Amino acid sequence: MDADEQTVDDPHPTRAAVATADSAFIRACRREPVSHTPVWFMRQAGRSLPEYRKVRESTGMLESCMRPDLVTEITLQPVRRHKVDAAIYFSDIVVPLKAIGLDLDIKPGVGPVVAQPIRSRADLDQLRPLEPDDVSYVTEAVGMLTEELGSTPLIGFAGAPFTLASYLVEGGPSRNHERTKALMYGEPQLWADLLDRLAGITAAFLAVQMEAGVSAVQLFDSWVGALAPDDYRRSVMPASAKVFEAVAGYGVPRIHFGVGTGELLSLMRQAGADVVGVDWRVPLDEAASRVGHHTALQGNLDPAVLFAPRQAIETKAREVLHAAQAAPGHIFNLGHGVLPDTDPDVLTRLVEFVHTTTEAR
């Protein structure tokens, strides 16, 4: 099958997939006509919501991700408040790594911190395969959520191999990814083996979510924009493609997103995505040209725009919708996650504006 003729039809759809198949979000992913442009926001369930801060005030991030009751409540909060067209499962990209026994934590104000960074072949022994029982709480939470959400799609997600590797090699967040690139360039076979193991873990984590009933999945490659296209093609794309291929049989839409990836958009599409997420740096009409006109796009309002006056926000949102007419399918989103100090009422008004404008239809 030609890459431009991929299908996301599911020969054995889950009950949740059947319930959400005619939703605007799923139809846009499948490049089908929609009655309105669907909207959801990365980090829509998070620090911008007072109800989120309240429910999490005495619970650490990783513990929150492992409690189905909290996951369910937090995931549903933005759906109730903003009337978005899809929920995204509340979790963190390092959850599967924690689940297989890695000594790591998410430190407030810092991010994931790894006790024993991966710097040698012996360190790969930390990365055993992920089994469904390792994340049984995910299965339970997805089941609870799909029951509550009904016809509203639930998006599952995972971290892409490169981004997970960057945390594991650096030992935590990094501005320049020095150690990561040094390993990639200096020990290419060790690097390939590391990403291959992470691809297996990521695919298994997505499969658990798909088996439990999510309607779509997103692969977050947050830091891959640090790479040049040739490095991505040679040293990263095979692992990302392995993830997408491993879950293709479930038939749910697969979204691929990274930050600063304007020069990588075509390659990210080739890795196997049905929908390519675009950050705010590339207009969607230009992005459509780069990925080809057989792929839906997601994005891409600059999150900082939400701090501007209402008229300015609507002007910029209309520009996004106008540019998106070049794509055969469009899901409105931000070009990255909701910033913590964003006024939730602004997000609610933006959803209503996108739903009612005819710019893209």
N, C-alpha and C positions, 0 to 999 in steps of 0.2 A: 504493500500500500504506500502510495506517495505521501510524504509528510504533510502536504497540503490537503490530503483527503482523509486525515485521521477522523475517526468518529468517537464520540463519547457516549454512544448508546450502550446500555447495560443489558445483556441478554438475561440476567438473573437479578432484577432490581430488588432491593430491600423494600420493606413497607415504607420506610422514611423516604426512600428515593421516589417511590410511586406518589407519595403525598406531596412532594415538593417539585415534581417534574414540570408542572405548568406554572411555577413561580417565575416572576420576572427575572430574578437572579439566575436561575438555571437556564431559562430561555436565552438570556443574553450570553451566558457562557457557551451555549450551543449555537450561537449566531442566528437565533430565530427572532422573529418580530416580537416586540414587547409593547405593552400599553403605556409604560412609563420607564424611564431610566432607573434601574435598580441602584440602591446605595447601601454600602456598609463602610465602616471605617476601621482601619488597622488601629489596634489599641483602643477600640471603642469601649471595651470593658476594662477600666483602669482608673488611674489616679485622678482623672478629670471629673469623676463622679463622686459626689459626697457619700452616696450609699455604698459605693465600693470601699472608700476609706473607712467607713464605719464598720463594715462587716469584716474587714481585714485588720483592724486596729491592734489586735492581740495575737495575730497569726502570721507566721513567716511565709514567704512566698512559696517555697517548695512544699511546705505542709499544706498550704491552701490548694496547691495543684493536685494533691493526693487525697483530698476529701471530697467525695462526690457531691455532698450537700452544698459545700461552698462553691465548687466549680459550677454547679447548676445555677445557683443564685447569681453569681457574678456574671456568668454568660448571658443570663436573661435580662439583667439590668438595663443595658442599652437598647434592647429590643422593646422593652416596656416604655422606656423614656423617649427614645428618638424615633421609634417606628421604622427602623432600618429594615431592609429587605432580606438580610441574612444575619445570623448569629455566628460568631466565631468562638470555637471551644476555648475556654480559659485554661491556659497552661503556660509552659515556657519551653524554649527549644532544648534546654539541657535536661528536661525531665527524663527522657529515655536513657541518658548517660547516668544519671543518678540511680535509675531503676536497675541498671546492670551492675551497680556497686561502686562506681567511681566516687572518690572522696572529693566532693565539690559542694559549694554553697553559693547562694545568691545574696550578696551583701548589699544592703540598702545604699544607694548613691554610688555604687561601684559596678555591680553586675555579677555575672558568674565568675567565681574564683576556684581554681583547680589546685588541690594540694600537691599532686605529683604530675607536673606537666609531662607530655609525651615528647621526648627528645631523642630516643634511641629505639632500636628494634625490640629490645626487651620490654620497653614500656607499652608496646602493643598488647601485651598479655592482659592489660586492664580491660580491653575491649572484647568481651565475650558477646555472642549473639543475644539479641533481645527475644524473650519468650512472652507470649500473651499473658501468662500468669504474673509476670513482672509488673504489669500495668493493669491489673484487673480493675482498679479503681477507674481507669479510663473507660473501659467497657460499661461499667455501672453508670458512670456519669453521662455518657453518650445516650444510653438507654433512657435515663431520666429526662434528658433534654429533648430528645426527639418526641417523647410523649407530650411534653409541655408545649413544644414549638408547633406541632401539627404541620401546617402547610408552609411554615417558614423554614428555609434551608439552614442547616448547621454545617459550618465549614470546619473541617479538621485541619491540622497543620503540623509541620515538623521543620526543624532546621536542616538546611542543606549541608552536604558533607564538607564543603570548604569552610563555611562559617563555623560549624562545630569544630573542625580541625584547628581553626585559628584560635579558638578559646583553649583547646587542649594543649596546643604547642606553646602559646604565649603564657598560659597559666591564668589568663583573665583577659579583659578587654584591652585592645591595643590600638593606638592611633596609626601606626605605620606598618604593623605586621612584620616586623623585622625577622623574628625567629621563624615565623611561618614561611616567609619567602626564602629564607636561607635554607630551610629543610627542603622546600620544593625544588629549588635550583641545585642544591648541593648533594641531596640524596634522593634522586627521583624515584628509585624503586621503593624505598621506605615510604616516601610520600604517597605513591600510588597504592601501596598496601594499606596505609592508614585510611585514605579516602575510600578504598574498597570496603573496609570493615565498617566505616561509618555509613556508607551507602546501604549496607545490609541492615544495620540498626535502624536507620531512618525509614527504609521501606517497610520493615516489620512494624514500626510504630504507626505508620500511616495505615498499614493493613489492619491493625487492631481497630483503629477508628472507623475504617470503611466497613469492616465486618459488623461493628456495633451499630452502624446506620448513618454516618455523616453523608451529606449530599454532595460535597465537593471537598477538595483538599488544596492547601496552599503550601508550597515549599519556599521557605524564607531563606534566601542567601544574602543576608544583610550586608556582609562585608566584601562580597565578591567584586564589587566595583573598584576595589584596590588593584585589580589585575588588568594587564593589557590583553587584548583579544587573543593573541597567539598563545599566551600563557594559559588563558582560560580554555581555549580549544584543546590544547595538548595535555594540561595537567589537572583540569577540573571537570570539564564537560563529560568525560566518560563516566565519572561517578554520579553526576546528576542524572545523566541519561539512564544509568542503571536503576536509579530510584524510580523514575517515571515509567520505565519499562516494567519493573516489578509489580507496579500497581495498576497497569493499564487494563488488566482483565476485569477490574471492578466496574469499569465503565463510567465512573464519576468524573466530572470536570477537574482538571489539574491546572492549578495556577502557579506561576513561577514569578517571584518578586525579589529584587535586590535594589540596593541604594547606589546611586552613582553608576548605573549600568547602561548608560546611553550607548556606549560603543559595543556593548555585549548583547543588545536586545535580539538581534538576529540569531546569535548562537544560543541564547537561552530558549528561544523558540525551537531551534533544532534539537535541543536536548530532550524535547518531548512535551512541552507545555501545550495545553489547549487554550489557555488564557495567559497573556503576559502582562504582569504588573509593571507600571512605568512610574518612576519618580517624577518630581515636578520640573526637572531640568530639561526634559525633551517634550515638546508639544505632541499631542496625541496624533495629529495628522502626520508628523514626521516619524513618529514611532510606528504607525501603520505602514509607512513606506519601508521601514527597516525590517519589520518582522514579516511582511507579506500580507496581502489582503485576504487571507484565509484564516486569520487568527483574531479572536476577540481580545480587547485590551481592557485593563483595569487602571483607574487613576483619574486625575493626577494633580489635584489642587495642592499647592504648597501649604503645609500645616500652619505656617506662620501667618498666612492670609487671614486666618480665623480671628486674629487679634485686631484686624482693621474694622472700620465702620461697616455697617450692614450693606450699604449700597456698594462699597468696594468689594465685599465678599461676593455679592451676587454678580457683579460685573466679571470678576475672575472666574466664578463658577460657570457663567454663561460662555466664557471663552473656552473653557475645558469642554463643555458640551458641544460647542460648535466644531472644535477640532476633532472631536470624537466621531463626527459624521463620516470621517474617512475610514473608520474601522467597521467591520461587518457585525460587531457586537461590542457593547460597552457597559462596564460596571463602574459607576462613579465611586471614587474613593479619594483619599488623600495620597500625596506622593510619598508619604511615610506615615508613621503613627501619630495619633492624637497627642499633642503636647500636654504635659500635666496641668498647666495653668489655664487651659482652654475653658471658656465658659460653656457648660453643657447646653444652655439654652441656644447658643449659637449653632451648635451641631443639630439640634432639633429643628431650628428654622431652616438650616441648609438642606436637610432631608426633604422638608416640605417644598422648598424652592425647586430642588431638582425634580421631585415627583410631579410638579405642576407646570414646569416650563416645557414648551414644545420645541425648544431649540434643536434637540437631537432626534426628533421623531418625524 
